[in-house]
Amino acid sequence: MAGPLSTCRPHPCTGSRVRGAAPRLPPSGSARSAGGQRPGTRRFPQALIVGVKKGGTRALLEFLRLHPDVRALGSEPHFFDRCYDRGLAWYRGLMPRTLDGQITMEKTPSYFVTQEAPRRIHNMSPDTKLIVVVRNPVTRAISDYAQTLSKTPGLPSFRALAFRHGLGPVDTAWSAVRIGLYAQHLDNWLRYFPLSHFLFVSGERLVTDPAGEVGRVQDFLGLKRVVTDKHFYFNATKGFPCLKKAQGSGRPRCLGKSKGRPHPQVPEAVVQRLQAFYRPFNRKFYQMTGQDFGWD
């Protein structure tokens, strides 16, 4: 299956830094060097959040950035799918400076569905740890559609895009459907990385038990469990967890207004057809990962 390189949107790969991606400052108490430079070194990421779109990747990254030993790029660099021709030195230059013992991370959810990404990441470092946030592919597709609809109000209905000829065959050419074929995408990655290099995070449990899922991620990264349930509260209006206010901060912190947007009404017959379509792919994914995500 071809990756999305040929159809991806243009990305500003021309600057020396990704727009809006200023690195986080070193922890308080870390002084600048005598020459005024921040301490630390720009390193290639040791861990990447590679997927999936509308799975909860932004929430996971923001939760992890509470950890003093995590330094993460704020925006998505899209290096391994759209900007690869800029070269690895350019990519490393985007990264925040880290001290010994700290982990450099970035997240770009489209990597998981990009055919060339696993090989390119393996060429950078075969030891890279890979985090994939997955979510019920039906609700993920509807969320994906809701995001696109908010930017393109005249979009055809979800049903018209998901099926050919009314309720005919599922249209796997539509990216909102294709992204949810997790087993197919994982097959491609396993040609380059062993399963032990992956952690699969449940997007659903990231909402219902954020501390538990983030705890698993901290274990996977070899970090002390610093981010715990004391950092979260559930925002009933948005329908997902938010971060309690940090010491010295004026207010709690939630993700932007684009997160937690209401989904359009999708006929139950459409939902059931898609659930049936995804079921064999989901079961194969459960077998491949050794995890039952409970989507069926």
C-alpha positions as a Markdown table, in Angstrom:
| # | Residue | x | y | z |
|---|---|---|---|---|
| 1 | Met | 0.0 | 0.0 | 0.0 |
| 2 | Ala | 1.5 | 3.3 | -1.0 |
| 3 | Gly | 2.3 | 5.9 | 1.6 |
| 4 | Pro | 0.8 | 9.4 | 1.7 |
| 5 | Leu | 3.9 | 11.1 | 0.4 |
| 6 | Ser | 2.5 | 11.8 | -3.0 |
| 7 | Thr | -0.7 | 13.4 | -1.7 |
| 8 | Cys | 0.4 | 15.1 | 1.4 |
| 9 | Arg | -0.2 | 18.8 | 2.0 |
| 10 | Pro | 2.8 | 21.2 | 1.5 |
| 11 | His | 4.8 | 21.6 | 4.7 |
| 12 | Pro | 7.1 | 24.5 | 5.6 |
| 13 | Cys | 10.4 | 22.6 | 5.5 |
| 14 | Thr | 12.3 | 25.6 | 4.4 |
| 15 | Gly | 13.2 | 27.2 | 7.8 |
| 16 | Ser | 16.0 | 26.4 | 10.1 |
| 17 | Arg | 13.5 | 25.6 | 12.8 |
| 18 | Val | 9.9 | 24.3 | 12.7 |
| 19 | Arg | 7.5 | 27.1 | 13.2 |
| 20 | Gly | 6.2 | 27.2 | 16.8 |
| 21 | Ala | 8.6 | 24.6 | 18.0 |
| 22 | Ala | 10.8 | 26.5 | 20.4 |
| 23 | Pro | 12.5 | 24.0 | 22.7 |
| 24 | Arg | 11.6 | 24.0 | 26.4 |
| 25 | Leu | 14.2 | 25.6 | 28.7 |
| 26 | Pro | 16.3 | 23.4 | 30.9 |
| 27 | Pro | 15.0 | 22.7 | 34.4 |
| 28 | Ser | 15.1 | 25.5 | 36.9 |
| 29 | Gly | 18.5 | 25.6 | 38.5 |
| 30 | Ser | 20.3 | 24.7 | 35.2 |
| 31 | Ala | 22.4 | 27.8 | 34.5 |
| 32 | Arg | 23.4 | 28.9 | 31.1 |
| 33 | Ser | 27.1 | 28.4 | 30.1 |
| 34 | Ala | 29.6 | 31.2 | 30.5 |
| 35 | Gly | 29.1 | 32.0 | 26.8 |
| 36 | Gly | 25.4 | 32.5 | 27.2 |
| 37 | Gln | 24.4 | 29.3 | 25.4 |
| 38 | Arg | 21.9 | 27.0 | 27.0 |
| 39 | Pro | 23.5 | 23.9 | 28.4 |
| 40 | Gly | 22.9 | 20.5 | 26.8 |
| 41 | Thr | 23.2 | 19.0 | 23.3 |
| 42 | Arg | 20.8 | 18.6 | 20.5 |
| 43 | Arg | 20.3 | 14.9 | 19.9 |
| 44 | Phe | 18.3 | 12.8 | 17.6 |
| 45 | Pro | 15.1 | 11.6 | 19.3 |
| 46 | Gln | 15.5 | 8.4 | 21.3 |
| 47 | Ala | 11.7 | 8.0 | 21.2 |
| 48 | Leu | 9.0 | 8.9 | 18.7 |
| 49 | Ile | 5.2 | 9.1 | 18.9 |
| 50 | Val | 4.5 | 7.8 | 15.4 |
| 51 | Gly | 0.7 | 7.5 | 15.4 |
| 52 | Val | -2.1 | 7.7 | 15.0 |
| 53 | Lys | -3.9 | 10.8 | 13.9 |
| 54 | Lys | -6.9 | 11.6 | 16.1 |
| 55 | Gly | -5.8 | 8.9 | 18.5 |
| 56 | Gly | -4.7 | 11.1 | 21.4 |
| 57 | Thr | -1.1 | 11.8 | 20.4 |
| 58 | Arg | -1.2 | 15.5 | 21.4 |
| 59 | Ala | -2.6 | 14.7 | 24.8 |
| 60 | Leu | 0.1 | 12.1 | 25.4 |
| 61 | Leu | 2.9 | 14.4 | 24.4 |
| 62 | Glu | 1.6 | 17.2 | 26.7 |
| 63 | Phe | 1.3 | 14.7 | 29.6 |
| 64 | Leu | 4.8 | 13.5 | 29.0 |
| 65 | Arg | 6.2 | 17.0 | 28.9 |
| 66 | Leu | 5.4 | 17.3 | 32.6 |
| 67 | His | 8.3 | 14.9 | 33.2 |
| 68 | Pro | 11.6 | 16.6 | 34.0 |
| 69 | Asp | 13.6 | 14.1 | 32.0 |
| 70 | Val | 11.5 | 14.5 | 28.8 |
| 71 | Arg | 12.3 | 17.2 | 26.3 |
| 72 | Ala | 10.0 | 17.2 | 23.3 |
| 73 | Leu | 9.6 | 19.3 | 20.2 |
| 74 | Gly | 6.4 | 21.3 | 20.5 |
| 75 | Ser | 5.1 | 20.9 | 16.9 |
| 76 | Glu | 5.1 | 18.1 | 14.4 |
| 77 | Pro | 8.3 | 18.3 | 12.2 |
| 78 | His | 7.1 | 15.8 | 9.6 |
| 79 | Phe | 10.7 | 15.0 | 8.8 |
| 80 | Phe | 10.3 | 11.3 | 7.9 |
| 81 | Asp | 7.3 | 11.9 | 5.6 |
| 82 | Arg | 7.5 | 15.4 | 4.1 |
| 83 | Cys | 10.9 | 17.0 | 4.9 |
| 84 | Tyr | 13.3 | 14.1 | 4.6 |
| 85 | Asp | 15.3 | 15.8 | 1.8 |
| 86 | Arg | 16.4 | 18.4 | 4.3 |
| 87 | Gly | 18.8 | 15.9 | 5.8 |
| 88 | Leu | 19.4 | 14.5 | 9.3 |
| 89 | Ala | 21.6 | 17.5 | 10.4 |
| 90 | Trp | 18.6 | 19.8 | 9.8 |
| 91 | Tyr | 16.3 | 17.4 | 11.7 |
| 92 | Arg | 18.7 | 17.3 | 14.7 |
| 93 | Gly | 18.9 | 21.1 | 14.7 |
| 94 | Leu | 15.2 | 21.2 | 15.4 |
| 95 | Met | 15.5 | 19.3 | 18.6 |
| 96 | Pro | 15.5 | 20.9 | 22.1 |
| 97 | Arg | 18.8 | 20.7 | 24.0 |
| 98 | Thr | 19.0 | 17.9 | 26.5 |
| 99 | Leu | 21.2 | 17.0 | 29.4 |
| 100 | Asp | 22.6 | 13.6 | 30.1 |
| 101 | Gly | 19.9 | 11.3 | 31.3 |
| 102 | Gln | 17.1 | 13.2 | 29.5 |
| 103 | Ile | 15.1 | 11.9 | 26.6 |
| 104 | Thr | 14.5 | 13.7 | 23.3 |
| 105 | Met | 11.1 | 13.1 | 21.7 |
| 106 | Glu | 8.9 | 14.3 | 18.9 |
| 107 | Lys | 5.5 | 13.3 | 17.6 |
| 108 | Thr | 4.2 | 13.1 | 14.0 |
| 109 | Pro | 1.2 | 10.8 | 13.8 |
| 110 | Ser | 1.4 | 10.5 | 10.0 |
| 111 | Tyr | 4.6 | 8.5 | 10.3 |
| 112 | Phe | 2.7 | 5.4 | 11.1 |
| 113 | Val | 0.9 | 5.4 | 7.7 |
| 114 | Thr | 3.9 | 6.5 | 5.7 |
| 115 | Gln | 5.4 | 3.6 | 3.8 |
| 116 | Glu | 9.0 | 5.1 | 3.8 |
| 117 | Ala | 9.0 | 6.1 | 7.5 |
| 118 | Pro | 10.1 | 2.9 | 9.2 |
| 119 | Arg | 13.1 | 2.5 | 6.9 |
| 120 | Arg | 14.1 | 6.1 | 7.3 |
| 121 | Ile | 13.8 | 6.0 | 11.1 |
| 122 | His | 15.7 | 2.7 | 11.2 |
| 123 | Asn | 18.5 | 4.4 | 9.2 |
| 124 | Met | 18.7 | 7.2 | 11.8 |
| 125 | Ser | 18.8 | 4.7 | 14.7 |
| 126 | Pro | 17.7 | 1.1 | 14.9 |
| 127 | Asp | 17.3 | 1.5 | 18.7 |
| 128 | Thr | 14.6 | 4.1 | 18.4 |
| 129 | Lys | 11.6 | 3.5 | 20.7 |
| 130 | Leu | 8.2 | 3.8 | 19.0 |
| 131 | Ile | 5.0 | 4.8 | 20.6 |
| 132 | Val | 1.7 | 4.3 | 18.8 |
| 133 | Val | -1.6 | 5.7 | 20.3 |
| 134 | Val | -4.5 | 3.7 | 18.8 |
| 135 | Arg | -8.2 | 4.2 | 19.1 |
| 136 | Asn | -11.3 | 2.4 | 17.9 |
| 137 | Pro | -10.9 | 2.9 | 14.1 |
| 138 | Val | -14.6 | 3.8 | 13.6 |
| 139 | Thr | -14.7 | 6.6 | 16.2 |
| 140 | Arg | -11.2 | 7.6 | 15.0 |
| 141 | Ala | -12.5 | 8.0 | 11.5 |
| 142 | Ile | -15.5 | 10.0 | 12.6 |
| 143 | Ser | -13.2 | 12.3 | 14.7 |
| 144 | Asp | -10.9 | 12.7 | 11.6 |
| 145 | Tyr | -14.0 | 13.6 | 9.5 |
| 146 | Ala | -15.1 | 16.1 | 12.2 |
| 147 | Gln | -11.8 | 17.8 | 12.1 |
| 148 | Thr | -11.8 | 18.1 | 8.3 |
| 149 | Leu | -15.5 | 19.3 | 8.3 |
| 150 | Ser | -14.6 | 22.1 | 10.7 |
| 151 | Lys | -12.1 | 23.4 | 8.1 |
| 152 | Thr | -14.2 | 22.5 | 5.0 |
| 153 | Pro | -17.9 | 23.1 | 5.8 |
| 154 | Gly | -19.1 | 22.0 | 2.3 |
| 155 | Leu | -17.6 | 18.5 | 2.7 |
| 156 | Pro | -19.8 | 15.5 | 1.6 |
| 157 | Ser | -21.4 | 13.4 | 4.3 |
| 158 | Phe | -19.4 | 10.9 | 6.2 |
| 159 | Arg | -21.4 | 8.1 | 4.7 |
| 160 | Ala | -20.7 | 9.4 | 1.1 |
| 161 | Leu | -17.0 | 9.4 | 1.7 |
| 162 | Ala | -16.7 | 6.1 | 3.7 |
| 163 | Phe | -18.6 | 4.0 | 1.1 |
| 164 | Arg | -18.7 | 3.7 | -2.6 |
| 165 | His | -22.1 | 3.9 | -4.2 |
| 166 | Gly | -24.2 | 4.6 | -1.1 |
| 167 | Leu | -23.7 | 1.7 | 1.2 |
| 168 | Gly | -21.5 | -0.2 | -1.2 |
| 169 | Pro | -17.9 | -1.4 | -0.5 |
| 170 | Val | -15.9 | 0.6 | 2.1 |
| 171 | Asp | -13.7 | 3.1 | 0.4 |
| 172 | Thr | -10.2 | 2.3 | 1.7 |
| 173 | Ala | -8.7 | 5.0 | -0.5 |
| 174 | Trp | -10.2 | 7.6 | 1.9 |
| 175 | Ser | -7.5 | 8.4 | 4.4 |
| 176 | Ala | -9.9 | 8.5 | 7.3 |
| 177 | Val | -10.7 | 4.9 | 6.7 |
| 178 | Arg | -7.3 | 3.8 | 5.6 |
| 179 | Ile | -5.5 | 5.0 | 8.8 |
| 180 | Gly | -7.6 | 2.6 | 10.9 |
| 181 | Leu | -6.1 | -0.5 | 9.1 |
| 182 | Tyr | -3.6 | -0.7 | 11.9 |
| 183 | Ala | -2.5 | -4.3 | 11.2 |
| 184 | Gln | -1.5 | -3.5 | 7.7 |
| 185 | His | 0.5 | -0.5 | 8.7 |
| 186 | Leu | 2.2 | -2.4 | 11.6 |
| 187 | Asp | 3.2 | -5.1 | 9.1 |
| 188 | Asn | 5.3 | -2.5 | 7.3 |
| 189 | Trp | 7.0 | -1.4 | 10.5 |
| 190 | Leu | 7.8 | -4.9 | 11.6 |
| 191 | Arg | 10.0 | -5.3 | 8.6 |
| 192 | Tyr | 12.5 | -2.9 | 10.3 |
| 193 | Phe | 11.8 | -3.0 | 14.0 |
| 194 | Pro | 11.1 | -5.8 | 16.4 |
| 195 | Leu | 7.8 | -5.7 | 18.4 |
| 196 | Ser | 9.8 | -5.0 | 21.6 |
| 197 | His | 10.6 | -1.5 | 20.3 |
| 198 | Phe | 6.9 | -0.6 | 20.2 |
| 199 | Leu | 4.5 | 0.5 | 22.9 |
| 200 | Phe | 0.8 | 0.6 | 21.9 |
| 201 | Val | -1.2 | 3.1 | 24.0 |
| 202 | Ser | -4.9 | 2.9 | 24.2 |
| 203 | Gly | -6.5 | 6.2 | 23.2 |
| 204 | Glu | -9.6 | 5.2 | 25.2 |
| 205 | Arg | -7.7 | 4.5 | 28.4 |
| 206 | Leu | -5.7 | 7.7 | 27.9 |
| 207 | Val | -9.1 | 9.4 | 28.5 |
| 208 | Thr | -10.5 | 7.1 | 31.3 |
| 209 | Asp | -7.2 | 6.4 | 33.1 |
| 210 | Pro | -4.5 | 8.9 | 31.9 |
| 211 | Ala | -2.2 | 8.2 | 34.8 |
| 212 | Gly | -2.2 | 4.5 | 34.1 |
| 213 | Glu | -1.4 | 4.8 | 30.4 |
| 214 | Val | 1.2 | 7.5 | 31.0 |
| 215 | Gly | 2.7 | 5.3 | 33.7 |
| 216 | Arg | 3.1 | 2.5 | 31.1 |
| 217 | Val | 4.8 | 5.0 | 28.7 |
| 218 | Gln | 7.2 | 6.1 | 31.5 |
| 219 | Asp | 8.1 | 2.5 | 32.2 |
| 220 | Phe | 8.7 | 1.9 | 28.5 |
| 221 | Leu | 11.0 | 4.9 | 28.2 |
| 222 | Gly | 13.0 | 3.8 | 31.3 |
| 223 | Leu | 11.8 | 6.8 | 33.3 |
| 224 | Lys | 10.8 | 7.1 | 36.9 |
| 225 | Arg | 7.0 | 7.4 | 37.3 |
| 226 | Val | 6.9 | 11.1 | 38.0 |
| 227 | Val | 3.6 | 11.9 | 36.2 |
| 228 | Thr | 0.8 | 10.3 | 38.3 |
| 229 | Asp | -2.9 | 10.7 | 39.0 |
| 230 | Lys | -2.2 | 13.8 | 41.0 |
| 231 | His | -1.5 | 15.7 | 37.8 |
| 232 | Phe | -4.9 | 15.1 | 36.2 |
| 233 | Tyr | -8.6 | 16.0 | 36.5 |
| 234 | Phe | -11.5 | 15.2 | 34.2 |
| 235 | Asn | -13.0 | 18.1 | 32.3 |
| 236 | Ala | -16.7 | 17.1 | 31.8 |
| 237 | Thr | -17.2 | 19.9 | 29.3 |
| 238 | Lys | -14.5 | 18.7 | 27.0 |
| 239 | Gly | -14.9 | 15.0 | 27.8 |
| 240 | Phe | -11.3 | 14.3 | 28.5 |
| 241 | Pro | -8.6 | 14.8 | 31.1 |
| 242 | Cys | -6.8 | 18.0 | 31.7 |
| 243 | Leu | -3.7 | 18.9 | 33.6 |
| 244 | Lys | -4.1 | 20.4 | 37.1 |
| 245 | Lys | -2.4 | 23.7 | 37.5 |
| 246 | Ala | 1.3 | 23.5 | 38.1 |
| 247 | Gln | 2.8 | 25.0 | 41.2 |
| 248 | Gly | 3.0 | 28.8 | 40.6 |
| 249 | Ser | 0.6 | 28.6 | 37.7 |
| 250 | Gly | -2.6 | 30.6 | 37.6 |
| 251 | Arg | -5.0 | 28.0 | 36.2 |
| 252 | Pro | -5.3 | 24.4 | 35.0 |
| 253 | Arg | -4.3 | 23.5 | 31.5 |
| 254 | Cys | -6.4 | 21.8 | 28.9 |
| 255 | Leu | -5.7 | 21.1 | 25.2 |
| 256 | Gly | -6.9 | 23.7 | 22.7 |
| 257 | Lys | -10.4 | 24.3 | 21.6 |
| 258 | Ser | -9.9 | 22.0 | 18.6 |
| 259 | Lys | -9.7 | 19.1 | 20.9 |
| 260 | Gly | -12.9 | 17.5 | 22.1 |
| 261 | Arg | -15.0 | 19.0 | 19.4 |
| 262 | Pro | -18.5 | 17.4 | 19.0 |
| 263 | His | -18.8 | 14.7 | 16.4 |
| 264 | Pro | -21.4 | 14.8 | 13.6 |
| 265 | Gln | -24.3 | 12.4 | 13.8 |
| 266 | Val | -23.5 | 9.3 | 11.8 |
| 267 | Pro | -26.3 | 6.8 | 11.0 |
| 268 | Glu | -26.1 | 3.6 | 13.1 |
| 269 | Ala | -26.2 | 1.5 | 10.0 |
| 270 | Val | -23.0 | 3.2 | 8.8 |
| 271 | Val | -21.3 | 2.7 | 12.1 |
| 272 | Gln | -22.3 | -1.0 | 12.2 |
| 273 | Arg | -21.0 | -1.5 | 8.6 |
| 274 | Leu | -17.7 | 0.0 | 9.5 |
| 275 | Gln | -17.4 | -2.0 | 12.7 |
| 276 | Ala | -18.0 | -5.2 | 10.7 |
| 277 | Phe | -15.4 | -4.1 | 8.1 |
| 278 | Tyr | -12.7 | -3.4 | 10.7 |
| 279 | Arg | -13.4 | -6.4 | 12.8 |
| 280 | Pro | -10.9 | -8.8 | 11.1 |
| 281 | Phe | -8.3 | -6.1 | 10.9 |
| 282 | Asn | -8.7 | -5.4 | 14.6 |
| 283 | Arg | -8.4 | -9.0 | 15.6 |
| 284 | Lys | -5.2 | -9.4 | 13.6 |
| 285 | Phe | -3.9 | -6.3 | 15.3 |
| 286 | Tyr | -4.7 | -7.7 | 18.7 |
| 287 | Gln | -2.8 | -10.9 | 17.7 |
| 288 | Met | 0.2 | -9.0 | 16.4 |
| 289 | Thr | 0.5 | -6.7 | 19.5 |
| 290 | Gly | -0.7 | -9.2 | 22.2 |
| 291 | Gln | -3.2 | -6.6 | 23.4 |
| 292 | Asp | -7.0 | -6.7 | 23.1 |
| 293 | Phe | -8.2 | -3.1 | 22.9 |
| 294 | Gly | -11.8 | -4.1 | 23.2 |
| 295 | Trp | -13.2 | -2.5 | 20.1 |
| 296 | Asp | -15.3 | -5.4 | 19.1 |
